[in-house]
C-alpha cells in the first residue's frame, strides 16, 4: 500500500486534486481510499487530502502518519510539522517559485520545487494550479499514467477542459525533462 | 449458495454518496431531510437524483430536524416508506420525536453520520450522538465502510418493516462519510427482488376511519412497551435473515456481530464502526507474529445481541472494548453494554474499557496493537481508561 498526502490552503484545489488523483488510480483498476478535512476548512486555512492506493481492498480507517509521497500547494505549509509525516523515502513536490535547493535546510528530504503557478498562468488558468501540480506529481510518482490523469481532468473540469489538460501535460514534461 | 447473476456497477463513491445510492435503489415514497455537516452530501445527492428524474420520491425540506422527524412519523403512519438522514446536533434535536416514532411503531429508516456534539464545536467522528439515543426504541446498526452503508440502508427496510420498529444506521464522520472508495452498486432488479413493496398492517387512511396515538390508560401504555419488547426480541433474527438474504444475492453477507479471526483467540478487540477496519489490520499483524488475537465487530447495537456476545466471548481470556464515545461520569458506552451483557457469565473474559479516538483523534493499527500488549497481562479496572 502507498499512502499519499496533498496539502494546500482552502480554495487552492488541494481536495479536488486528491479526488482527481484517486479517480485516476481507480480508472487504472487500483483500490483507493481518499478523504479530506472538511467543515472547519475555510478559504486560506490549511487543508489535507489523504489517499491510499493498493492492489487489494483497503481496510485502514485512520490518518496517514507517514506518507510515501506528498504534494504541497504552498511552500509556507512545508514546515517541520508537515515533515513530521515524512522521512527520507518520501517523495515531495512543492509548489514554489524557489529552487529545490532552497529547501535543503529542512533536512534530508527528497523535495522537488515546482512552479505550478507559472504553468497555470501560461495556460490562462489564473490561480487555478491543481491540474499543473497533478501533472508534476504523477511525473514524480510514476503512476497513474499521464494519459489516465489527463482523461480524468478532461472529464471532470467544470470549465477550460483543454487548458487544464495542457497545464497537466506541460508540468509532467517539465518535471521529467527540466530545462 | 451461489450468488444470483445480477450485474453490479463499481463506482468510486464517498460513504455518504453510497448511502444516497442505497436510497435511490430503495426508492422510498417520502424523505423529509434537513441538512447538517457532515450529513449534507447525502441530501445533496438524493436531491440531484430526484431533480434528474432518477428517483421518484417526495423530498421535503422542513425548517428543522425536529420537523423533519415529525414529517417522517406522519408519512410513515400513512403506510409510506420513509427515509431521513441527519448527524449530531440534528439527531439530538430530534430526540423527543425518536421516542414518538418507536411508540408509533413507524418503520422509518434514518441514516446518521456520527459527529461530535457541541460544545465545543467540532465536526469529528465520535459515536456519542447516536449512542445517546439508545433508550428511544430505535434499532441501531453501525457501519464500517461505504459499501456496508449502501448495503445496510437496503437491508434496514426489510428489518424495520419485519418487526415494526424505526431503524437508525450510523457511520463515522470523515473516515466513512467522506472517504471515497470503490463501491459495488447493485442493480435495480436485485434490489426489487430483495425488497418488494411494503404492505403495512395498519395505516392512516380517510377511507378506513382509524386513528393513531390517542391518550390511553396506564395498562395500555404498559402493554405498548411490552409489544415493543416483543418486537425487539425479533430484531437479531431479522438482521441475520436480511443479511443472509443479501449475501445470497450479492456475496456480501452480514449479521448482528462479525467475528474476524476469532478462532482460538485469547485476546479479542471489541469495537463498532470505522475502527473495526483499522483493528483488522492490527489483528492480521499480530496473527502474523503468532499471537492469538481476534476482532469482534458489533454491527447491531440495539437491541444488544447479548446472548450472541456471550457465545462469541466464551473461552476468551481478555477482551478490549474500544469506545469512540464518552459518557461523562460513566465511561465508554459500548464498554458498559458489554459488561452488562456478560453479567454473571462463568469464565467471562477480563474486560478492558478503552476510550480510544474520542473526538476523532487518530487511532492507528500500531496503536491498537500497543493497547493489546498493554492490556493482556493486566487486571482491568472497573472504569474505562483514556488512551493517550
Interface residues (C-beta under 8 A of the other chain):
Chain A: X19 X22 X23 X26 X31 X32 X33 X34 X35 X36 X38 X39 X40 X58 X59 X60 X61 X62 X63 X65
Chain B: X12 X37 X38 X122 X123 X144 X172 X174 X175 X176 X178 X179 X180 X181 X182 X274 X275 X277 X278 X280 X281 X362 X363 X364 X365
